[in-house]
Amino acid sequence: MDAEELTERYDAGERLFRRAVLRGARLERACLPGVNLGLADLSGACLSWATLEAANLSGAKLDSARLDGVSLEDADLSKATLAGADLTGADLSRARLRGANLSGAILTWATLNGADLNGVDLTAADLTGACLTNARVRGAIFRGANLSGVHVTQEQLAQMASLAGATLPDGTRQEE
């Protein structure tokens, strides 16, 4: 399946594309709310400025994908892999990311209001200026992450599993 076939089938009313292989697909600005791409392979895909509200991407492979400016409000990304993905300015409000791998991801200026980040691996991720208002972060790993200017409470910082080597919101570095 390629990006054109996916959008044509979606426009015809189909929503179930589980396990689809769309490596490197160009889906920028695609409007796919409610699409089910659970366990799909979207590694290296370009979904910049796409609309994926309430989408199911659980267990999907999105490693090194371009997701800058994407709307993933209320989406399910639990256990998805987004290692090295670019989510600059993405809206992940109320998204479910429990158990996802976002190691090395770029989340600068991303909105994660009310997102479920419990148990998420954000090792070496860049969250500069991101907003984590009301995000759940219990057990999340932020080892070596950049949290400069992140909107986060002290209570949230205390719930994170690891901040070793991370740059904290105030610019100080957490000891290893």
Secondary structure, 3 states (H helix, E strand, C coil): CCHHHHHHHHHCCCCECCCCECCCCECCCCECCCCECCCCECCCCECCCCECCCCECCCCECCCCECCCCECCCCECCCCECCCCECCCCECCCCECCCCECCCCECCCCECCCCECCCCECCCCECCCCECCCCECCCCECCCCECCCCECCHHHHHHCCECCCCECCCCCECCC
